[in-house]
Amino acid sequence: MTIVIRNGIVVDTEPQPVVIGAADVRIEGGKIAEVGPGLPDVPGAEVIDASGMIVMPGFVDSHRHTWQAGIRAVAPDMTFQGYLQRILGELAPGYRPEDVYAGNLAGALECLDAGITTLLDWSHVQFTPAHTEQAVRALHESGIRAVFGFCHGGPPEGLVEEGRRVHDTYFGTSGLVSMAVAALGPEIVGEEHALDEWRLARELDLPVTAHLGGHGQESAASGLAFLRDNGLLGTRTTYVHANHYADDHLKFIADSGGSVSVSPIDEMTLGIGYPVSGRARAAGIPTSLSVDTVTCAPGDMFSLMRTAFALERGRPGGEGLGFTTRDVLRMATIEGAEVVGLGDVTGSLRPGKQADVVLLRTGTLGMAAAQDPIGAVVLNAGTDAVDTVLVAGRVVKRDGRLLHHDVTAVLASLTESAARVTAASS
């Protein structure tokens, strides 16, 4: 099927964010075929009129505990230790497989509604095979492009066998949902467990995403030394909350091919540390943005971009004033795609890539008369601006409404699940 998006203000992100201006986008077979002004008509093509809209690649969230959609704002003022106790210690054990399904489906649809077309679902609620089945099922049914980050929740000795089973059962063919190993890592679990996590990733040729560098300088240094000493740095690894690495550590991560996921709101509100956005990028590390959890943060990329931009620009002594809106938009799109291992698939409008595209309205009081479209996306736009969303050339949102799902029913299921989970832990 051919789709032509006409008359939009096109913003691309590769190799760097740029305003192409008034142009059209032609999509063939789910992929970007051509971008340019005045593209010729294609007989039988669907035409999407983007007049008065910004046309750009979809956003990428590189680390979200999607199952937590049903406990939104349950811990808005907690510290990290409070989060660990309340969310992971008290609420998570009460989740049934059907609760995981309800949270993952609603959370993935929340992403699509906000223009996030690619999600790394960091899923540490895999208490039984049924929990895993429902988590993956929800991602598939949502229509989002996702990387399922498998974090084993059973006995440590079963990690490798269960990881193999999950991979062989759910990820034997290509599609919108792929797999990564979401590792607890050497700063959280014992060394043997951590070794098994990286061994599983190597055996299955999967990337690793791990919470590394967010537990203080000594812990960050020892965790990195563990990876180095055990020959694990060659495995594609994303360092989540990498705030406590020294600059020489960041350069070491860059040289090893590592990447970084920044959760700017949670990292500040939970007391994890000052976001490493500018320092990581200065070291040459692909650096991305992530929601982390809606238990204490908003679930949209616009909030993340604004927070990351303000925090970096506000560094003492003007050290961050070189950080621009274009830098943060790149983190939210193509750089995020690189971090989750999909840089050749999505994140920009380069011909040949999957057509993950977002149309943002500008005809509102909050967006009207913007002189710099990129500045407007980062500083002025919100979820209400998201008019149309495509994933792999399939329209999943049009005229401000999600298609393909009964959103009322999804929300009712989520509400019921949330009431049961919170009541059981009170």
C-alpha positions in Angstrom: 0.0 0.0 0.0 1.2 3.5 -0.8 0.6 6.5 1.5 1.6 10.1 0.6 1.7 12.6 3.4 1.3 16.0 1.8 1.9 19.6 2.6 3.5 19.2 6.0 6.5 21.0 7.5 8.9 18.1 7.5 11.5 17.7 10.3 14.1 14.9 9.9 16.7 13.8 12.4 19.5 12.0 10.6 22.4 12.7 10.7 21.3 15.7 12.7 17.9 17.3 13.2 17.0 19.6 10.4 13.9 21.4 9.2 13.4 20.3 5.6 10.4 22.6 5.3 7.3 22.3 3.2 7.5 18.8 1.7 5.8 15.5 1.1 6.6 11.9 2.4 5.8 8.9 0.3 5.5 5.5 2.0 5.6 2.2 0.1 5.1 -1.2 1.7 5.5 0.3 5.2 8.8 2.0 4.5 9.9 5.5 3.7 10.3 5.7 -0.1 10.9 9.4 -0.7 10.8 12.8 1.0 10.7 16.1 -0.9 8.6 19.0 -2.1 5.8 18.4 -4.7 6.1 14.6 -5.0 4.1 13.3 -7.9 0.6 11.8 -7.4 0.5 8.0 -7.1 -2.6 6.3 -8.5 -4.6 4.6 -5.8 -2.4 6.0 -2.9 -3.9 7.1 0.3 -3.3 10.8 0.8 -2.9 12.2 4.3 -3.2 16.0 4.3 -0.6 17.4 6.8 -1.4 21.1 6.1 -0.6 23.0 9.3 1.3 20.1 10.8 4.9 19.1 11.6 5.8 15.8 10.1 8.6 14.0 11.9 9.9 10.5 13.0 8.2 8.9 15.9 9.7 9.2 19.4 11.7 6.3 21.0 11.5 5.5 24.7 14.5 3.5 25.6 13.5 2.2 29.1 10.0 2.0 30.5 8.5 -0.4 33.1 5.3 -0.5 31.1 3.5 -2.9 33.4 3.2 -0.1 35.9 0.6 1.8 34.0 -2.1 0.8 36.4 -0.3 2.3 39.4 0.3 5.7 38.0 1.2 8.4 40.5 1.2 5.8 43.4 4.6 7.1 44.6 4.9 10.7 43.3 7.0 11.9 46.3 9.1 8.9 47.2 12.8 8.4 47.1 14.4 5.6 45.2 14.5 3.4 48.3 10.8 4.1 48.9 10.1 3.1 45.3 12.0 -0.2 45.7 10.0 -1.0 48.9 6.5 0.1 47.7 6.6 -0.8 44.0 8.9 -3.8 43.7 8.5 -5.1 47.3 4.8 -4.6 47.9 2.8 -4.0 44.7 4.7 -6.1 42.1 4.2 -9.5 43.9 0.5 -9.0 43.7 0.4 -8.8 39.9 -1.3 -11.7 38.2 -0.6 -12.4 34.5 -3.8 -10.6 33.5 -2.7 -7.5 35.5 0.5 -7.5 33.5 -1.5 -7.7 30.3 -3.7 -4.8 31.3 -0.8 -2.6 32.3 1.3 -3.4 29.2 -1.5 -2.9 26.8 -2.6 0.4 28.3 1.0 1.6 28.7 1.9 0.8 25.1 -1.2 2.6 23.8 -0.3 5.5 26.0 3.0 5.7 24.2 1.3 5.6 20.7 -1.2 8.2 21.8 1.7 10.5 22.7 3.7 9.9 19.5 6.1 7.3 20.9 6.3 4.7 18.2 9.2 2.6 19.6 9.4 1.4 23.2 11.9 -0.7 25.2 9.7 -2.4 27.7 12.0 -3.1 30.7 9.9 -5.9 32.2 10.9 -7.0 35.7 7.6 -8.7 36.5 8.4 -12.1 35.0 7.4 -14.2 38.0 6.0 -17.1 35.9 5.9 -18.0 32.3 2.3 -16.8 32.2 3.4 -13.3 33.2 5.8 -13.3 30.3 3.2 -14.5 27.9 0.8 -11.8 28.8 3.4 -9.1 28.7 4.5 -10.0 25.2 0.9 -10.6 24.0 0.0 -7.0 25.0 2.9 -5.5 23.1 2.0 -7.4 20.0 -1.7 -6.4 20.2 -1.0 -2.8 20.9 0.6 -2.2 17.5 3.7 -0.5 18.8 7.3 -1.2 17.8 8.8 -2.7 20.9 11.9 -4.3 22.4 10.8 -6.7 25.1 13.4 -6.4 27.9 13.2 -9.8 29.6 14.2 -9.7 33.3 14.0 -13.1 34.9 11.9 -13.1 38.0 12.2 -16.7 39.1 14.9 -18.6 40.9 18.4 -17.5 39.6 19.3 -21.0 38.6 16.5 -21.0 36.0 17.5 -17.8 34.3 19.3 -19.2 31.2 16.8 -21.9 30.5 13.8 -19.6 30.8 15.5 -16.9 28.7 16.1 -19.5 26.0 12.4 -20.6 26.2 11.1 -17.0 25.9 13.4 -16.3 23.0 12.5 -19.5 21.1 8.7 -19.3 21.9 8.0 -15.6 21.1 10.8 -14.2 19.0 11.6 -16.8 16.4 10.4 -14.6 13.5 10.9 -10.9 12.6 8.2 -8.5 13.5 7.5 -5.3 15.4 8.5 -6.9 18.7 12.0 -8.1 19.4 13.9 -9.1 22.6 16.7 -7.9 24.8 18.0 -9.1 28.1 17.0 -6.7 30.9 19.8 -7.5 33.3 19.7 -6.7 37.0 23.5 -6.5 36.8 26.4 -6.6 39.1 25.3 -3.5 41.1 22.1 -5.2 42.2 22.6 -9.0 42.2 25.5 -11.4 42.8 28.2 -11.8 40.3 27.2 -15.3 39.2 23.7 -14.1 38.5 25.0 -11.2 36.5 27.4 -13.4 34.6 24.4 -15.6 33.6 22.6 -12.6 32.3 25.4 -11.5 30.0 26.0 -15.2 29.0 22.4 -15.5 28.0 22.6 -12.3 25.9 25.8 -13.6 24.1 24.3 -17.0 23.5 21.2 -15.6 21.9 23.0 -12.6 20.3 20.8 -10.1 22.2 21.6 -6.7 23.5 21.6 -6.0 27.3 19.9 -3.1 29.1 20.9 -2.8 32.7 20.7 -0.3 35.6 24.3 0.5 35.9 25.9 3.7 37.3 23.0 4.9 39.3 23.9 3.7 42.8 26.9 6.0 43.7 30.4 6.5 42.4 31.9 3.4 44.1 29.2 1.1 42.9 29.4 2.5 39.4 33.2 2.0 39.2 33.1 -1.6 40.6 30.2 -2.6 38.3 32.2 -1.3 35.3 35.3 -3.1 36.5 33.2 -6.3 36.8 32.2 -6.1 33.2 35.7 -5.4 32.0 37.3 -8.1 34.1 34.9 -10.7 32.9 35.2 -9.8 29.2 31.6 -8.6 28.9 32.2 -5.2 27.4 31.9 -6.6 23.9 28.2 -7.3 24.5 25.9 -4.4 23.3 25.0 -2.8 26.6 22.8 0.1 27.5 23.6 1.8 30.9 20.4 3.0 32.5 20.8 5.9 35.0 24.6 6.2 34.3 24.8 9.4 36.4 27.7 8.5 38.7 30.3 7.5 36.2 33.4 9.8 36.0 34.3 11.3 32.6 37.0 8.7 32.0 34.4 5.9 32.7 32.1 7.4 30.1 34.9 7.5 27.6 35.6 3.8 28.4 31.9 3.0 27.8 32.0 4.9 24.5 35.0 3.0 23.3 33.4 -0.3 24.2 30.3 0.5 22.1 28.0 1.1 25.0 25.0 3.4 25.1 23.1 5.3 27.8 19.5 5.7 28.7 18.6 8.9 30.7 15.3 9.2 32.7 15.7 12.9 33.6 12.5 13.3 35.7 12.8 10.1 37.7 16.5 10.5 38.2 15.9 13.9 39.8 12.7 13.2 41.8 13.9 9.8 43.1 17.3 11.1 44.1 19.2 8.8 41.7 21.5 11.7 40.6 21.9 14.5 38.1 21.2 13.3 34.5 24.3 12.6 32.5 22.8 13.7 29.1 25.5 16.2 28.1 28.5 14.4 29.6 27.6 11.1 28.0 27.0 12.7 24.6 30.3 14.7 24.9 32.1 11.3 25.5 30.7 10.0 22.2 28.0 7.7 23.7 24.6 7.3 21.9 22.3 8.7 24.6 18.5 8.4 24.8 15.5 9.4 26.9 13.2 7.3 28.8 10.1 7.6 31.1 11.2 4.8 33.4 8.0 4.6 35.4 4.7 6.5 35.5 4.5 5.8 39.3 6.3 9.1 39.8 6.8 10.7 36.3 4.7 11.7 33.3 4.6 9.2 30.4 5.2 11.4 27.4 8.4 12.4 25.5 7.6 16.1 25.5 8.0 16.3 29.3 11.2 14.4 29.1 12.7 16.6 26.3 11.9 19.8 28.2 13.3 18.5 31.5 16.5 17.2 29.9 17.0 20.5 28.0 16.4 22.6 31.1 18.6 20.5 33.4 21.5 20.5 30.9 21.3 24.2 30.1 21.1 25.0 33.8 24.4 23.4 34.8 26.4 25.7 37.0 28.7 28.2 35.4 27.0 27.9 32.0 28.7 24.5 31.3 25.6 23.2 29.6 24.7 26.2 27.4 26.0 24.4 24.3 23.2 21.8 24.6 20.5 22.6 22.1 16.9 21.7 21.3 18.3 19.9 18.3 20.5 17.8 20.6 17.5 16.7 22.8 15.3 16.0 19.8 18.0 13.7 18.4 18.1 11.9 21.8 14.3 11.4 21.5 14.4 10.0 18.0 17.4 8.6 16.0 19.7 8.4 19.0 17.1 6.5 21.0 16.7 4.1 18.0 20.4 3.5 18.0 20.4 2.8 21.8 17.7 0.2 21.5 19.4 -1.4 18.5 17.1 -0.2 15.8 19.1 2.7 14.4 18.9 1.1 10.9 15.1 0.5 11.2 13.5 3.6 12.7 14.3 7.0 14.2 14.5 9.1 11.1 12.8 9.7 7.7 15.7 8.2 5.7 14.3 6.3 2.7 14.4 2.6 3.3 13.6 2.9 7.0 10.3 1.8 8.5 7.6 4.5 8.3 7.3 5.3 12.0 5.9 8.8 11.6 4.1 11.4 13.7 2.1 14.4 12.6 1.9 17.3 15.2 -0.7 20.0 15.0 0.5 23.6 15.0 -2.9 25.3 14.7 -3.2 25.8 18.5 -2.6 28.7 20.8 0.4 26.8 22.3 2.0 26.0 18.9 0.8 28.8 16.6 3.4 31.1 14.9 6.4 29.1 16.0 9.4 30.3 14.1 11.6 27.3 14.7 9.7 24.0 14.3 12.3 22.0 16.2 12.2 24.4 19.1 8.4 24.2 19.1 8.5 20.4 19.2 10.8 20.4 22.2 9.6 23.4 24.1 5.9 24.0 23.2 4.3 20.8 22.0 2.3 18.4 24.2 0.4 15.2 23.8 -2.6 17.2 22.6 -0.6 18.2 19.5 -0.3 14.5 18.4 -2.8 14.3 15.5 -1.7 11.2 13.5 0.7 8.3 14.2 2.0 5.6 11.9 4.0 2.5 12.8 5.6 0.7 9.9 3.3 2.6 7.5 0.1 1.5 9.4 -2.0 4.4 10.7 -2.6 3.8 14.4 -3.9 7.2 15.3 -5.8 9.6 13.1 -7.4 13.0 13.8 -6.4 12.7 17.5 -8.0 9.3 18.1 -6.4 5.9 18.5 -7.7 3.3 16.0 -7.8 -0.5 16.3 -8.6 -0.6 20.0 -11.6 0.0 22.3 -9.8 2.5 24.5 -12.8 2.7 26.9 -12.6 -1.1 27.5 -8.8 -1.0 27.9 -9.1 1.7 30.5 -11.9 -0.2 32.4 -9.7 -3.3 32.5 -6.7 -1.2 33.7 -8.9 0.4 36.4 -10.2 -2.9 37.7 -6.7 -4.4 37.8 -5.3 -1.3 39.6 -8.0 -1.5 42.2 -7.3 -5.1 43.0 -3.5 -4.7 43.0 -3.5 -1.7 45.4 -6.1 -3.2 47.7 -4.2 -6.4 48.0 -1.1 -4.6 49.2 -2.7 -2.1 51.6 
